[in-house]
Amino acid sequence: MTTVRWVDEQWAEFVSSTYGIPVDAAVSMRTVTGIVSGDRRYVLKPFRDDRFDRPRIELLGRILERLDASGVSVAKVVRTKQGHFAARARGTWVSLQMWVTGRHTNMHHANERRALVSEVARLHALPIVVDQAERPFLRVTPVDVKYAKRARYFRDRVQRIEFADEEIANKMRHYAHRAELAAAALRQTNALRIAQRRDGMYGTLCHRDLAPHNAMYRDGSATLIDFDLAGMDVRSYDICQIINHTVYLLGWDERAVEDAVAVYESSYPLCPDNIELLYHLLSFPMLLVRELMEDGLDGIAMSRNPRLRWAIQIEDLRARWLQRSW
């Protein structure tokens, strides 16, 4: 449950004057401010990261407007009275978005997972055409560079930790090596270059942050929110994110994994290069990297951490499934 901290009169005045929306209440929450205007609800979102300059916010606003008009369920950004998607307030850029009713997607329910996957397929299937000068605002770190960095982090972290349990230590060293192999395979495969070129030329927009809390579920459908990390990327990266979140929350369930891929392909079939990339991405022990990013845990605490043991069990099952099925 969100804790209400205070009613912000300054934000209320800002929304009223900038967007022409009468404000009945402006309630500050953890990272955003909820706006109430009659029976309408909005979210006022600040962008404090240096990556979010005005051109990128404006571009994402136009893209989300087009996605919504084309039938992709996303959180729309509201234009200011001057027709802009970005506004300046309190030393940062902000945007006003429509409040999305529903609740965070529950990955334990197959129908909710399928709704999320189907909406992501619809997102990918709609080509996003932008001017050449705007493409840099949708440029993202290539997946092979991202995974190489994560593999180095994994290796260095494992080397620094003195695990109290030798079995756990051996497993972590094994998966640190596996992470490096997966990252190297990504870097070397031609499938990555082919997928980047094909998806890039098509105009594929990837969400790139598909945690369950970034998809609101209601009445059998999912609405995608929080496009902060969105950009032009390979489709398999989004699918891999959904699968990793699913197995972390459910435990290893190969039927759920295979179902996610099947549901996606029923809407928008994967090319052979993206299928190969998905294999390499799933070969990376991302769940263990996630656990190692927990700060402040020493070797003894790590060895006793039930979530770490849980993640190792999932990665063991994942590795056997990959060897058997791909």
N, C-alpha and C positions, 0 to 999 in steps of 0.2 A: 504494500500500500504506500502511495506517495505521501510524504509528510508535507503539509502546507506550512510554509514558514512565515510569509507575510503578504499582504496585499500591496501591490506596487502601483502607486498613483502616477509615478513618472512614466512607467510603461503604458499605463492606460491612456495618458495624455498623448504619448508618442503614437500609439496605434490610431487613436481618433484623428489626430492631425495629419498623419502620413498616409493612412489608408482610407480615411473617410468612414471608418466603422465606429459607431457609437459603442462604448465599452461599459458594460455593467459591472464587470469584475476582471481584475488582472492578478493572477495568483502565481507567485514564483514557486517553481518546483526545483528539482535537483539541478538540471541543466537547461531547462526551458521555462517559459512563462505561459501558463494557460490563460486564454482570453475568452471571456463570455460576452456575447452580444445577442440579447434576446434568446432565441432558440438555437443560435449558431455557436459553434465552438471552434477555436483556432489555437495554434501553437506558435509562439514567437520564439524563434531559434537564433541565438547568437553564434557567429563563426569566429572563434578566437584563435584558430590555427592559421598560421601564415599562408598555408596553401589556398585558403579561401579568399581570394581577392574578388573584386566586383565582377570582372569578366566571366570568371568561372561560375559564380552564383547566378548571374544573368543567363548564361548558357544553360545551366542545369534547369533553371526555371522554365525556359522555353521548351527544353526537351521534355520535362515532366508534363507541361501543358499539352504537348503533342501526343505523348503517350496516353494521357487521360482521354483526349479526343478520339484516339484510335482504339479505345477499348481495353487498354492495359490498366489494371487497377493499381493506381499509385496515389500518394498524398500530393494534392495539387498545391502549388505555391501561389499566393495571392499577389496581384500587382498593386503597386502604390497608386496614388491618384495621378501621378505622372506616367504611369504605365511601366514602371520598373519592377524587377523582382528582388533587388537588393536595396537596402536602405542603411544609412549610417546612424548609429546611436551609441552613446557611451563608449566611444573610441573603438568600435568594432562594427563589422557588417552584420546585418540581421536579415532574416526573411520571415514572412508570416505564411504559415501553412494551414490548410484545412485540418481540423481535428478528425482523425479516423476512428470511427466507432468499432467496437469489437474487443478482442483480447489477443494477447500474444499467442502465436501458434504453438500448440501443444504437440511436440514431436512424438509423443507416445501414441497419438491417434493417427491411424493410417490415412483417414480421409483428410485430415488437416495437413499432413505431409504432402499428400497428393495435390491438394489445392495450392500449396506453396510452389511445388515443382512445376505445376501447370502454368502458374502466373509467371514464373521465371522464364519458361519456354516462350510464352507470349512476348515477354520483354525482349528476349533475344531475337525473335522472329521479325520484329519491326525494325527495319533499317533506319538508322539515325544519320541524316545528312547534315553536315555542318560545313561552313566555309573552311578553306585551307588554313586561314589565319586563326581559326578557332580550335583546330585540332589539338594544338599543344595543351589546351585547358582540359582535354580528356585523356591526355597521355598518362600512363601509369607505369610503375616499375614492372618490367617483364617477369613472368613467373619463374624463369630459371634463375634470374638474379635474386629474386625474393627467397627462393628455396635454398640457394647456395648460402645466403646470409643466415638463414635459420639453421642449416646444417652445421655451419661453423659455430653458431651459438650453442647448439646442442652438444657438439664435441667438446668445446671449451668448458661448458658448465659441468659436464660429466667428469672431465679431467680434474676439476677443482674440488669436487665433492668427494669426501671420504665416506662412502656408504658403510653403515654398520653391518648390513646384511650382504654377505658375499654373493649370494644368489641374485639379489637385486642389482648389485654392482656389475656382475657379468651380463645381466640382461641389458642394462643401460649402455654398457660399452658396445654390446652387439647392435643395439638399435641406433647408437650414434654412428656406427660404421654404415648401417643400412641407410641412414639419412643421407650420408655423403654419397653413397652409391646412387640413390634416387635422384639427388640433386645433379650429379654428374650425368645421369641418363637424360634428364630434362635438358641439360645444356647441350648435349651431343646429338639428340634426335632431330632429324629433319622435320618430323611431324610438328614441332613447335613453330618453326619458321613458316611452314605451309599454313598452319592454323592461324597464326598471327596475320599473315597476309590475307587469307580468305576472309576471316572474321573482320579484319580491319577494312578491307575493300567493301564488304557488305554493309558495314556500319553497325556492327554489333555492340550494343551498350551492355556492359555487365555491372551488376550491383556491387559485387565484391565485398559485401559485409552481411552475408545471409545468415545471421544468428536468428534464433526463433523470435527474439524481441523486435526484430526489424520487419516482421510480417504480421499484420493484424488479421485475425480470422473471424469471420462472421457469416452465418447462414450459408455455409458450404463454399465460401470463396475467401481468398487471401488478398490483402492489399499490401503492396510493398511500400515501406517507408524508409527514411534516413538514407538518402543517396549520397552522403558525404564522400564516400570513397569510390563512387561510380566512375567508370571510364571505359575506354575501348580496350577490351581484353579478349582472351580465348574463353569460349563458352564453358569448357570443361572445368575451369577454375570455380565458377559459381556452383556447378553441380557437385564438385568435390567438397565445397564448404557445407552444403546441405547434408551430404552423407556423413561428414565428420561430426557435425553437430548431432545428427541422428544417432550414430553409434555411441557417442560419448554419453548421451542421455539414456539410451535404451540398453546399452550393451551390444555385443556383436549380434546382428540379425541379418544374415545374408539375404533373406527374402525381402527385408525392408530396403536393403541397398539395391538389389536387382529391380525391385519395384520402382524405386526412384528413377533409375535410368530408363526403364520401360515407359513410365508415365511421361517423362520428358520427350522420349523419341516418338511417342504417339502424337505429340503436338508438333515437334520440330526435330526431325531425325539428325543425329550426329554424323558428321563426316568421319571417315576412317582416321584422319589425323587427330581429331578431338577425342576419339575413342582411345587411341594410343596414348595421348596425353593424360587422359583420365586414369589410365593404368599407372603411369609414372607418378601422378599426383597422389593417388591412393596408396602407392608404395611408400610414401614418406610417412614416418611415425609422428604425425602431427599432434596426436593426443598426448604423447610424452613430452613434446616440446612445450605444449600448453602447461603441463604440470611443472616443468622445470622453471617456467617463468614466474612461479610463486616466489616472491622475495622472502628472504629471512629464514629459509629452511636449511638446516645443516644436514650432514649425512645421516645422523641418527634420526632426526625428524623425518627426513625423506624416506628412510627405510621403513619407518612406522606409518607413513602416510597411506591410508587405505585407498585414496584416490590414485596414487601412483601405482599401487599393485593392480588396481582396477584397470588403469590405462594399459599396463603391460599385458594383462590378460586379453584385452581387446585387440592390441597390436599383434599378439600371437595368433589369435583367430583370424584376423585380417590377412596376415602373411600366408597362412595356410590356404585361405580362400583364394587369394590372388594366384598362388602357385597352381591351384587346382582348376580355376575357372578361366584364366586369361591365357 
